[in-house]
């Protein structure tokens, strides 16, 4: 998909880094946050960034954003 003259969505300066969390790390995250996978916020599987990294339903995605107040903010989403 070509968007705004870019071949990849993640080339745009407003799109934060998206990466799929490895299965082994998901269990650590759940313990760290005292949560279940169903309690994580969702992101749609047809989101352009998710399609680009090959995310599929049930994957946990780590989103790393630059923040003017916090420096770097990390968010997690489950692909729905």
Secondary structure, DSSP 8 states (H G I E B T S, - for coil): --BTTBSSGGGSTTS-EEEE--HHHHHHHHHHHT--GGGS-EE-TTSHHHHHHT--TT-EEEEEEEETTTEEEEEEEEE-
